[in-house]
Amino acid sequence: MSSQSWVLCPICNNKTRTKIRDDTELINFPLFCPKCKQETLINIKHGNIIIREPDAKTQSR
């Protein structure tokens, strides 16, 4: 049986609502953090998180 862990937000390091197992692989996964309200594209392979790119924020005038 594989162990499960929460995916941590790469920006604020808090738990997200997503759980992964050791054998999970994600490519270009849009990870949303409910605390900092930001979305980040990530890749996960062998339990290691690789940040693809943070989404651009719109600027207000």
Secondary structure by P-SEA (a helix, b strand, c coil): cbbbbbbccccccccccccccccccccccccccccccbbbbbcccccbbbbccccbbbbcc
